[in-house]
């Protein structure tokens, strides 16, 4: 998942890489201190440990951040990566 830090930096511009995790403020809530919202760069699993929100992959993260269905989130990611889908 070498592309993941680049995508996450676009979605979560305040985030930083710490080891195998990307940590950022959660834009879905009034978050003032980075640390509880993390994405595992090896697996794509993500969680906000302050709220309990979590997901298993980058598609579920995109859906969460943009209030999209999983299908629409997957299509948006493909468009962002320049991949055509049928």
N, C-alpha and C positions, 0 to 999 in steps of 0.2 A: 504494500500500500504506500509506495513512495510518493504518490500524488497527494496523499491525505493532508500533509502540512500546508501545502499550497491552497487547497480547497478551504481548509479550516481558517487560514489567514484571511481569505476573502470573506467568509461568512462571519468570522469572529475576529475582527482586526486588532482587538486589544490583547489577543491570546499570545501565549508563549509556549515553546516546547521545553519540557522538563523530562529528560530521559525518554521513556516510551509513552509519555502522555502530553497532550495539548491541554493547557489550562487557560480558561478565559472567564470573563464575566458572562453571566447568563442574560442575554438580551430580552428574555421573556419575563423577567421580573426585575424589581428594583435592587439589583445586585451591586454592591459597592466594593467588594473585595474578592479578587480572583482566588480560586482554590477549591471551591466546592463543585464547580462545573468542569468536568474533565472528559476527554476523549482518548481512548487507548489507541495509539498510532499503529499498533501491531494487529489489532482485531477490529477496530472501528466501533467497538462498544463504547457507549457514552452514558454519563449519569450526572445529575445534579444532586449531590448528596445532601443539600439543604432542603430540597423539596421532595425527593424520592423519584422524580422523573428520570426515566432511563430508556435506553434502546440498544438493540443488538448490532446496528450497522449504520453506515453513513446515510443510507436512504431514510431510515427512521429519524435520524438527526435532521436531515433536510426537511422532512415532513413536519417535525416538531417546530423547528425554527420559523418556517414559512407558513405554517397552518395549512399544509397540503395533505392530500391523500398520499399513501405510499406510492401508488402508481404515478401520480403527477410529480412527486418528488424525484422518482427514478428518471422520468423523462427530462426534468429540469437539469439533473446532474449530467445526463447524456448530452444535452444541448450545450451545457457549460464546457464539457470536455471535447466538444466538436464531433461527437459520434452520432451518426444518423441511425434512426430506429424506424421500424416499419409498422 
